[in-house]
Amino acid sequence: MRVLINGLAAAGTRTGIGHYTGELVRSLRQLVGESMIDFFHPNWMSRAKKWLIGMRRCLEKPSDPTSRVPGWKASLVDGVRRTGLAFYQWRFRARARGGEYQLYHEPSFLPIDCDLPTVVTIPDLSVMLYPQWHPVDRVATHQREFLRGIARAEHVIAISDFARMEIIRQLGLPADRVTRTYMGVRSGLRPLPSDAVQARLRQLELPPTYLLHVGTIEPRKNVKMLLQAYCALPSSLRQRFPLILVGGWGWNSAEVHAYLQEDARHRGVRYVGYLAEADLAYLYNGARALVFPSLYEGFGLPPVEMFACGGAVLASTAGAVAETAGHKAHLLHPEDVVGWRDAMERVCTDEEWWQSLRRHATDAARPFTWERCASDTLRVYEAVLGQSQMPARRAA
């Protein structure tokens, strides 16, 4: 038995779905052998994706999401993107028709139409339930393709119990057709010696301690509220504990960008964009606390990664966050500006409370491993194809 996994989401700079795709493939190969798991990830794909991003950035200011590409130029870029995607899908279908594979796993929402039995991972239903948080073209694609693709799939994977129940309820799928497999913590995310952390922070020109937000700046991440709450802190506290924003500018982030430039950056907020993945452990270890005020999440990976590094977490009650992080994080309603301000002040000034949030944090992250995710995913493959077609698993 061989499984074909679409690697498009893992090309280029990775966000949550990209990390899920790459880490799942790595762990599956460790579990059943590299020859059993084929990762469709042509060398040209990452280069093409990088070229498209660079092409758009040549037409707009990369540090200013308020800039707009002129209509005809945006249409040109979009036409190139659609042509490239059509070619990619043609190549994928040709590979799937070769007779080598018995199963196709699509790790990112929209399966490519092919003759193989298909498993689809649906990380969340935000495009369907909250279209105002997404670009119009993404919403249109989902409306055109999402339900049709899910109808063709033999099985659906969700990444939390919250997401699973939402999928069952909103899509009307039978419960036995939807399985939950939690995401995991990347290797290298662990408590590090303080001296090493501080040395790396100095190299990155970051302060010795700070509050930290990790994630793409887009509407559902609720960053505007976070900035407003942070800016309401006493100036002496903001001087001691700057707020560091790590991640790219996403769709519809102009309002956050304007607030950052006009107010927040003068009050201790610093935007650093993407950092190398190798620096993420240092970043988590150096933070006084992670602040994660999302309005909606299918899993919510940064809080669990912060736990793995032994850190304190302030997180919202929204979506799956209460499920995956609520037993250890301090939870707040995502729209409670005063509550967030007070919690940030307390985590910076109340040593005993801060230590209580950090105590046994690594234990809270321990259940979330990519090895477990791979094992649970393999059971889905077994159920779809039949146990007899699966190779023996490698010993752990």
C-alpha positions as CSV (number, residue, x, y, z in Angstrom):
1,M,0.0,0.0,0.0
2,R,1.3,3.4,-0.9
3,V,-0.2,6.8,0.0
4,L,0.1,10.0,-2.1
5,I,0.1,13.2,-0.1
6,N,-0.3,16.6,-1.7
7,G,2.6,18.8,-0.5
8,L,1.4,22.2,-1.9
9,A,0.6,23.6,1.5
10,A,4.2,22.9,2.7
11,A,5.9,24.8,-0.1
12,G,7.6,28.1,0.7
13,T,7.1,29.8,4.1
14,R,5.0,27.5,6.3
15,T,2.1,28.5,8.4
16,G,-0.1,26.1,10.4
17,I,-1.3,23.9,7.6
18,G,2.2,23.8,6.0
19,H,3.7,22.7,9.3
20,Y,1.0,20.0,9.7
21,T,1.7,18.7,6.2
22,G,5.4,18.5,6.5
23,E,5.5,17.1,10.0
24,L,2.8,14.5,9.3
25,V,4.8,13.2,6.2
26,R,8.0,13.0,8.2
27,S,6.4,11.1,11.1
28,L,4.4,8.8,8.8
29,R,7.6,7.8,7.0
30,Q,9.3,7.1,10.3
31,L,6.4,4.9,11.2
32,V,5.9,2.8,8.0
33,G,8.9,3.6,5.9
34,E,9.6,6.2,3.3
35,S,8.6,4.1,0.3
36,M,5.0,3.8,1.6
37,I,4.4,7.6,1.8
38,D,4.9,9.6,-1.4
39,F,5.1,13.4,-0.8
40,F,4.1,15.1,-4.0
41,H,6.3,18.1,-3.7
42,P,8.1,18.9,-7.0
43,N,11.3,20.9,-6.8
44,W,9.9,23.6,-9.1
45,M,6.8,24.1,-6.8
46,S,8.6,26.0,-4.0
47,R,10.5,28.1,-6.6
48,A,7.3,29.0,-8.4
49,K,5.5,29.9,-5.2
50,K,8.5,32.0,-4.1
51,W,8.5,33.7,-7.5
52,L,4.8,34.6,-7.3
53,I,5.2,36.1,-3.9
54,G,8.2,38.0,-5.1
55,M,6.3,39.2,-8.1
56,R,3.5,40.6,-6.0
57,R,6.0,42.2,-3.6
58,C,7.6,44.0,-6.5
59,L,4.2,45.6,-7.2
60,E,3.4,46.6,-3.6
61,K,5.4,47.7,-0.5
62,P,6.1,44.4,1.4
63,S,6.2,46.2,4.7
64,D,2.9,48.1,4.1
65,P,-0.3,46.0,3.7
66,T,-2.2,49.1,3.0
67,S,-0.6,49.4,-0.5
68,R,-2.6,48.0,-3.4
69,V,-1.6,46.4,-6.6
70,P,-3.1,48.2,-9.7
71,G,-6.0,46.2,-11.1
72,W,-4.3,45.1,-14.4
73,K,-1.1,44.0,-12.6
74,A,-3.1,42.1,-9.9
75,S,-5.0,40.4,-12.7
76,L,-1.7,39.4,-14.3
77,V,-0.4,37.9,-11.1
78,D,-3.6,36.1,-10.5
79,G,-3.7,34.7,-14.0
80,V,-0.1,33.4,-13.6
81,R,-1.1,31.8,-10.2
82,R,-4.2,30.1,-11.7
83,T,-2.3,28.8,-14.7
84,G,0.4,27.5,-12.4
85,L,-2.1,25.8,-10.1
86,A,-3.9,24.2,-13.1
87,F,-0.5,22.8,-14.3
88,Y,0.3,21.5,-10.8
89,Q,-3.1,19.8,-10.6
90,W,-2.6,18.2,-14.0
91,R,0.8,16.8,-12.9
92,F,-0.7,15.6,-9.7
93,R,-3.5,13.7,-11.5
94,A,-1.0,12.1,-13.8
95,R,1.0,10.8,-10.8
96,A,-2.2,9.5,-9.2
97,R,-3.2,7.6,-12.4
98,G,0.1,5.7,-12.5
99,G,-1.2,2.7,-10.6
100,E,1.4,3.0,-7.8
101,Y,-1.0,4.4,-5.1
102,Q,-4.0,3.1,-3.3
103,L,-4.9,6.3,-1.3
104,Y,-4.7,10.0,-1.7
105,H,-4.5,12.3,1.4
106,E,-5.3,16.0,0.9
107,P,-4.0,17.9,4.0
108,S,-5.6,21.2,3.2
109,F,-9.3,21.6,2.6
110,L,-9.7,21.1,-1.2
111,P,-8.9,17.7,-2.7
112,I,-7.8,17.5,-6.3
113,D,-10.3,15.4,-8.3
114,C,-8.7,12.0,-9.0
115,D,-9.7,8.4,-9.1
116,L,-8.0,7.4,-5.8
117,P,-9.9,6.9,-2.5
118,T,-9.4,10.2,-0.8
119,V,-8.9,11.3,2.8
120,V,-9.2,15.1,3.5
121,T,-8.0,17.1,6.5
122,I,-10.3,20.0,7.3
123,P,-8.4,22.2,9.8
124,D,-11.4,24.5,10.4
125,L,-14.5,25.9,8.8
126,S,-13.6,29.5,9.1
127,V,-13.9,30.2,5.3
128,M,-17.4,28.7,5.3
129,L,-18.7,30.2,8.6
130,Y,-16.8,33.5,8.7
131,P,-16.3,34.5,5.0
132,Q,-15.7,38.1,6.1
133,W,-12.3,37.0,7.5
134,H,-11.0,35.8,4.1
135,P,-10.2,37.2,0.6
136,V,-13.1,37.1,-1.9
137,D,-11.3,34.8,-4.3
138,R,-10.6,32.2,-1.5
139,V,-14.3,32.3,-0.4
140,A,-15.4,31.9,-4.0
141,T,-13.1,28.9,-4.5
142,H,-14.5,27.3,-1.3
143,Q,-18.1,27.9,-2.4
144,R,-17.3,26.3,-5.7
145,E,-15.2,23.4,-4.7
146,F,-15.2,22.6,-1.0
147,L,-18.5,20.8,-0.5
148,R,-18.1,18.9,-3.8
149,G,-14.7,17.8,-2.8
150,I,-15.8,16.6,0.7
151,A,-18.7,14.7,-0.9
152,R,-16.1,12.7,-2.9
153,A,-13.9,11.9,0.1
154,E,-14.1,8.5,1.9
155,H,-13.0,10.1,5.2
156,V,-12.4,13.4,6.8
157,I,-9.7,14.3,9.5
158,A,-10.2,17.1,12.0
159,I,-7.4,18.5,14.2
160,S,-9.5,18.9,17.4
161,D,-12.7,17.6,18.9
162,F,-14.1,21.1,18.6
163,A,-13.4,21.1,14.8
164,R,-14.7,17.5,14.5
165,M,-18.1,18.3,16.1
166,E,-18.3,21.5,14.0
167,I,-17.6,19.5,10.8
168,I,-20.2,16.9,11.7
169,R,-22.8,19.5,12.6
170,Q,-22.3,22.0,9.8
171,L,-21.5,19.5,6.9
172,G,-24.0,16.9,8.0
173,L,-21.4,14.1,7.9
174,P,-21.9,10.8,9.8
175,A,-19.8,10.8,13.0
176,D,-17.9,7.6,11.9
177,R,-16.7,9.4,8.8
178,V,-14.8,12.1,10.7
179,T,-11.8,11.3,12.9
180,R,-9.8,13.7,15.2
181,T,-6.0,13.7,15.1
182,Y,-4.3,16.3,17.2
183,M,-1.4,18.3,15.8
184,G,2.0,18.0,17.5
185,V,4.9,20.1,18.7
186,R,7.9,20.5,16.4
187,S,11.2,19.1,17.5
188,G,13.6,21.6,19.1
189,L,10.8,23.4,21.0
190,R,11.8,22.8,24.6
191,P,13.2,24.7,27.6
192,L,16.6,26.1,26.8
193,P,19.4,27.4,29.1
194,S,18.8,31.1,30.0
195,D,22.4,32.1,28.9
196,A,21.9,30.6,25.4
197,V,18.5,32.3,25.1
198,Q,19.8,35.7,26.0
199,A,22.8,35.4,23.7
200,R,20.5,34.5,20.8
201,L,18.1,37.3,21.6
202,R,21.0,39.8,21.5
203,Q,22.0,38.5,18.1
204,L,18.5,39.0,16.9
205,E,18.4,42.5,18.4
206,L,15.5,41.6,20.6
207,P,14.9,42.7,24.3
208,P,15.8,40.4,27.2
209,T,12.1,39.9,28.0
210,Y,8.8,40.7,26.4
211,L,5.3,39.6,25.7
212,L,5.0,37.6,22.5
213,H,2.4,37.1,19.8
214,V,3.0,34.5,17.1
215,G,0.8,34.2,14.0
216,T,-0.2,35.8,10.7
217,I,-1.8,39.2,11.2
218,E,-5.3,38.7,9.8
219,P,-8.8,39.4,11.0
220,R,-9.4,36.2,13.0
221,K,-6.2,36.6,15.0
222,N,-7.7,39.7,16.7
223,V,-4.4,41.6,16.8
224,K,-6.1,45.1,16.8
225,M,-7.8,44.3,20.2
226,L,-4.5,43.0,21.6
227,L,-2.7,46.2,20.6
228,Q,-5.4,48.3,22.2
229,A,-5.2,46.4,25.4
230,Y,-1.4,46.5,25.5
231,C,-1.3,50.2,24.8
232,A,-3.5,50.8,27.8
233,L,-0.8,49.4,30.1
234,P,1.3,51.8,32.2
235,S,4.2,53.2,30.2
236,S,6.7,51.9,32.8
237,L,5.4,48.3,32.2
238,R,5.5,48.7,28.5
239,Q,9.1,49.8,28.7
240,R,10.1,46.7,30.6
241,F,8.0,44.3,28.6
242,P,7.6,45.3,24.9
243,L,5.1,43.4,22.8
244,I,6.8,41.5,20.0
245,L,4.7,40.5,16.9
246,V,6.1,37.6,14.9
247,G,4.5,36.5,11.6
248,G,3.6,37.9,8.2
249,W,1.0,40.4,7.2
250,G,-2.1,38.6,6.0
251,W,-5.2,39.6,4.1
252,N,-7.1,42.6,5.3
253,S,-4.5,43.7,7.8
254,A,-4.5,47.4,6.8
255,E,-6.4,48.5,10.0
256,V,-3.9,46.8,12.3
257,H,-1.0,48.2,10.3
258,A,-2.4,51.7,10.6
259,Y,-2.9,51.4,14.4
260,L,0.6,49.9,14.7
261,Q,2.2,52.8,12.8
262,E,0.2,55.6,14.3
263,D,0.0,54.5,18.0
264,A,1.3,51.1,19.0
265,R,4.9,51.2,17.8
266,H,5.4,54.4,19.9
267,R,4.1,52.5,22.9
268,G,6.3,49.5,23.0
269,V,4.9,47.3,20.2
270,R,7.5,45.9,17.8
271,Y,6.7,44.0,14.6
272,V,9.6,41.7,13.5
273,G,7.9,39.7,10.7
274,Y,9.0,36.1,10.0
275,L,11.9,34.7,11.9
276,A,13.9,31.5,11.0
277,E,12.2,28.4,12.4
278,A,15.5,27.6,14.2
279,D,15.0,30.8,16.3
280,L,11.5,29.9,17.4
281,A,12.5,28.0,20.5
282,Y,14.7,31.0,21.7
283,L,11.8,33.3,21.0
284,Y,9.3,31.3,23.1
285,N,11.9,30.8,25.9
286,G,12.7,34.5,26.1
287,A,9.0,35.6,26.4
288,R,7.4,36.5,29.7
289,A,4.2,35.1,28.2
290,L,2.6,34.3,24.9
291,V,-0.6,36.3,24.2
292,F,-3.0,34.5,21.9
293,P,-6.4,36.4,21.5
294,S,-7.7,34.6,18.4
295,L,-11.4,34.9,17.6
296,Y,-11.5,31.3,16.1
297,E,-9.1,28.4,15.8
298,G,-9.3,24.8,14.7
299,F,-6.4,23.9,17.0
300,G,-4.2,26.8,18.1
301,L,-0.6,25.7,17.8
302,P,1.4,28.5,19.4
303,P,0.0,28.0,22.9
304,V,0.9,24.3,22.9
305,E,4.4,25.2,21.5
306,M,4.8,27.8,24.3
307,F,3.9,25.1,26.8
308,A,6.6,22.8,25.3
309,C,9.1,25.6,26.0
310,G,7.9,25.9,29.6
311,G,6.2,29.2,29.1
312,A,3.1,31.1,30.4
313,V,0.2,31.5,28.1
314,L,-2.7,34.0,28.0
315,A,-5.2,32.8,25.4
316,S,-8.8,33.3,24.2
317,T,-11.7,31.1,24.9
318,A,-12.5,30.9,21.2
319,G,-12.7,27.8,19.0
320,A,-10.5,24.8,19.9
321,V,-8.1,26.9,22.1
322,A,-10.0,26.1,25.3
323,E,-9.7,22.4,24.4
324,T,-6.1,22.3,23.5
325,A,-4.7,24.9,25.9
326,G,-7.4,25.7,28.5
327,H,-6.2,23.2,31.1
328,K,-3.0,25.3,31.6
329,A,-3.4,28.7,29.9
330,H,-5.2,31.6,31.5
331,L,-8.3,32.0,29.3
332,L,-10.1,35.3,28.4
333,H,-12.9,36.2,26.2
334,P,-11.4,37.4,22.9
335,E,-13.3,40.8,23.0
336,D,-12.6,41.6,26.6
337,V,-10.1,44.5,26.2
338,V,-10.0,45.4,29.9
339,G,-9.6,41.7,30.8
340,W,-6.6,41.3,28.5
341,R,-5.0,44.5,29.7
342,D,-5.4,43.4,33.3
343,A,-4.1,39.9,32.6
344,M,-1.0,41.2,30.8
345,E,-0.3,43.6,33.7
346,R,-0.7,40.8,36.2
347,V,1.6,38.3,34.3
348,C,4.3,41.0,34.2
349,T,4.1,42.0,37.8
350,D,2.8,39.1,39.8
351,E,5.7,36.7,40.1
352,E,3.8,34.0,41.9
353,W,1.0,33.9,39.4
354,W,3.5,34.0,36.5
355,Q,5.3,31.0,38.0
356,S,2.0,29.1,38.5
357,L,1.2,29.5,34.8
358,R,4.7,28.1,33.9
359,R,4.6,25.3,36.4
360,H,4.2,21.9,34.7
361,A,3.7,23.7,31.4
362,T,5.8,21.1,29.6
363,D,3.4,18.4,30.9
364,A,0.5,20.1,29.2
365,A,2.3,19.9,25.8
366,R,3.3,16.2,26.2
367,P,0.2,14.6,24.7
368,F,0.6,16.6,21.5
369,T,3.2,14.8,19.3
370,W,3.6,14.3,15.6
371,E,4.3,10.7,16.2
372,R,0.8,10.3,17.8
373,C,-0.7,12.3,14.9
374,A,0.9,10.0,12.4
375,S,-0.2,6.9,14.3
376,D,-3.8,8.1,14.5
377,T,-3.7,9.1,10.8
378,L,-2.4,5.7,9.8
379,R,-5.4,4.2,11.6
380,V,-7.6,6.2,9.3
381,Y,-5.8,4.9,6.2
382,E,-6.3,1.4,7.6
383,A,-10.0,1.9,8.1
384,V,-10.4,3.3,4.5
385,L,-8.4,0.6,2.7
386,G,-8.5,-2.4,5.0
387,Q,-6.0,-3.6,7.5
388,S,-4.6,-6.3,5.2
389,Q,-3.2,-3.7,2.7
390,M,-1.1,-1.9,5.3
391,P,2.6,-2.7,6.0
392,A,3.8,-3.6,9.4
393,R,4.4,-0.6,11.6
394,R,8.0,0.0,12.8
395,A,8.6,-0.4,16.4
396,A,8.6,2.9,18.4
